[in-house]
Amino acid sequence: MRLLHAIGNAFKRGAVRRPDGAPPLLSPAPEVEPPHPPDQESLIALVNSFPYWYQRIYLGQGVYTLPTLQLHNYVWRAVETMLPEGFQGASVLDVGTNAGYFCIQTKLKGAGRVVGVDFDDRYLKQAEACRAIWKLDIDYRQADIDQLQLHTLGQRFDVVLFTGILYHLKNPLGVLEQVADLCNDAIVVETEVISPAHRNIVHVRQGPFGRTVVTPCTSGFMKFIEKDELNGDSSNWWVPDEACVLGMLRTAGFKYFSQPRYLGETRMLVVATQQPQSIFRIT
């Protein structure tokens, strides 16, 4: 919660900047109303019919699934700044879709086919309820995120959204390589990272064959989370630093990168593409 307050205050001050000092991220646009939403009382009853919401989604009539802005809302604002022409009919895969916030936003921004996958049926029920209110053509599927492959999804996608996922994976590089096989253009990665505000250092053996020496390294590593040390959540496994994230993306086949943006000290967003031409403006 303190992280969200800090991000929100930074947006208000215009202080959320890229590390190179580029201009602050843009303010949000006014909410778009769903077409012919139910009355306010019915929408409130829908929200209250679920014991827990993780994503803040607008349902119309002034009703949100959560009362305050959440991290994913700020992530979307940042993503929008790199899409001046919208999605232009591009297909989108939202990995770990939860209640479908990003799927809804991409459709409203001009995406073509949109598929959202999540392993948790509880979130998919929320996603379907929100989709029905917005009357959008979105395909939600229950799937194991670390087993996403072309033969299970049946197609490749122009854009893959991969937000809040990487640090929950036991095998993050392997999953990124699988996701890269599903991606024609760009991947949007937002993740917990090791703080760049402090000098981190590890000593590892490096060098050519027969002449390796223990060398101090200040980047390119991950911290293993064995139990629930991060947020009391035992589903967290790895916290990489920025260089590690970029290195894994390069290994998976992505070649061109936006300037990483920090939404708080330990939350990083980057867009990576496989080709120099992309619907994302990353330079």
N, C-alpha and C positions, 0 to 999 in steps of 0.2 A: 504494500500500500504506500509506503514512503517513496518507493521508486516512482509510482504513478503520479504522486503529488509533485515530485521533483520534475518529472517530464512535463506535466501540465503547466507548472509555473515557468519552466524554461520556454515553452512555446509562447506563453503570454508575453514574456520579456523579449522574445525573438532571440533567445540564447541557445536554442538547439541548432548547432552548426556542424558542418562537416569538419573533420580534423584539419583540413587545409584552410579553414577560415572562409569558405564559400558562404553565400547568403543563407539566412535561416530558412527552414521549411515553411511552406505556405500555410495560411490559416484555412480552416475547413470551409467548404461550401455549405449553404443551407441544406437542410434535409429535404429529400425528395419524398413525396407522399406515395404510398402504394396505391394502385388503382382500386377504388371502391373498397376500402378496408372495412372490416366489421366495426361496430360501434365501440366506443372507448371501454365500456363496462365488459364487453366480451373479450377484448384484447387483454385487459387487466386480469380477467379470470384465466385466460390462456397462460399468461406469464406465471401466475400463482399456481397453476396446475403442475408445474415442475418444481421439485424441491431445490434445485440448484441450477444457476446459469453461469457459464464462464465468459461468454461473449455478450457484449452490449450491441443489440440490434434494434433498429427502429422499426416499429410495426405500424406506424400511422396513428392519427388521432392524439399525438403527443405522448404515446406510450412506448417505452423502451423496455427491453428485457432486464436491464440493469440501470440504476439511476445515474451513475457517473462514468466518465470516459475510462477505458481500459487500454492496456498496452497495444492491443491489436488495432484500436482506432488510430493511434499515433503512427503505427506501422503503415496503415493504409494511406494516411496523409502523405507520408514520405514516398510511397510507391507512386502515388498520383503525380507527383512532381516530375517523375521520369516518363510519364505517358501523356505527352501533350496532345496527341491525336487519339487517345483512347486505345482500345484493344483491336479495333478495326476488323472485327469478326474472327480474331484469333481464338483457337481452342485453348482451354485452361484446365489443368489438373490441380486441385487443391488438396494437398496431402495433410491429413490430420484436420479435417474441415471443421470439426466440432459442430456448432450450431449453424454453420454455413455463412458466417459474416462475409468472408472474402468471396465466396461464390456469388452472393447477392451483389456485392460491389462490382465485381468484374462484369456481370451481366448488365448492370446499369451503366457501365463504362464501355459497352459495345462489344463484349466478348461473344463468340459464336457458341460452340458446344462447351459446356462447363460440367465437369465431373468432380464431385467431392467425395473423398474416401476417409473413413475413420473406423477404428476397430470397435468403438463403443456404441452400442445400439441406443443408449440413452441420449447421446448427443445427436444421433441421426434422427431420432424422433423430433427433437427440437428443430433440427434443420428442415425437416419436411413441413413442420407446422409453419415456420417462417416463410418457406418457399411458397406454400399455398396462399399465404396472405399477400405476398408480392406477385403472385401469379406469373412466376418465371419458370422457364424450361431449364431445370437443373437436375442432373442425374446423381443421386447420392447412393453410395455403395458401402457395404460393410466389408472391410478388408484389413489384413495384417499389414501394417505399414512397412515392415522390413521384408515383405515378400511381394512387392509391387513389380510386376513384369509385364512385358508386352502381350504375352499370351493370355494373361488374366484380365487385362483392361481392354484388349482388342484394338488399340490404336496408340499412336504417338500424339503428343500435345505440343502446341507452339510454346506455351508458357506453363511452368510448374511453380506453384506456390509452396514453399517449404519453410513455414514460419513457426517458430516455437517447437521444432521437432528434433533438431540435430542432437541436442544434449540428452534426449530421452532414448537414444539408440545405443544398444550394446556394440553394434558394428557400424559406426557412422560412415566410414569410407565406403564399405560395401554397399550400403543403401544408396549413397550418393551416386555410385557407379550404376546401380540399377535404375535410378531415377533419370540419370543422364541418357540412358538408352531410350527413355520415353519422351525425351525433350527435343523438339526441333529448333528452338530459338533460345529461350532464356529461362533461368531459374531465379526465383526470389528467395533468398535465405535470410531469415532473422533468427538470431540465437543468443543464448547466454554465452559470454566469453570471459576469459581472464582479463581483469582490469588492465588497460594500457597505461593507467596513471602511475603505476609503480614499476620499478625496474625488477623484472623477474629474470632469474638466471638458473640454468641447470648445466651440469658438466657431463658430457657424454663423449664416448670415443668416436672420432671421425678421422677421415683421411684416406688416401689411396691404399690399396692392398699392400700389406707388409710395412706400412709406415703410419699407422693410425696412432693418434695421441688423444688424450682426454682434453676436450676443448670446451671452453665456456660458451654457452648458447643463450641468447637473450630472447629468442622467439622461435615459433614453430613447434609448440608442444601442447599437450592436453593434460588436465588434471583428472584423475580417476575418482569418481564418487562411489565409494563402496556401499554405503548404506543410505541414510536419509539426511546427510549433512547439509544439503542444499534445500531450503524451504521445508524441511521435514518430509520430503517427497522421495520415496524409495524408487521411483521410476526415472530419476535422473542418474545418468551414468558417466558422462564426460563433459568437462568444460574446456574447450579449446581456446587458444588465443587467436588473434586476427590472422596472423601468418599461417597458422595451422588450417584455419577455415579456407583461406584462399588456396593453400597448397593442396588440400583435399579436392577442391573444386577443379583445379588444374589437372590433377591426376584423373578425375572423372571425365575430363574432356572439354571443360570450359576454358576459354582462352581470353576473353575480354571482360573487364570488370568495371563496375561503377566505383566511385570513391566510397569506401565504407562510411556509413553514418551511424553515429552512436545515439541511442535513445536511452540515456542514462549511462552510468559508468561501465556497466557490464552487459549491455544489450546492444548488439550490432546488427545492422542491416546492410546487405550487399546484393546487387543484381549481377549475375554472370551470364554471358552469352557464348554460344559456340561459334558464331560468325560475326564479322565486323558490322554487318547491317542487321538491325533489330528494331522491333517496335518500341523498345525502350531507348530513351536518350540517356546514355550512361557517361557521356563525356562532357 
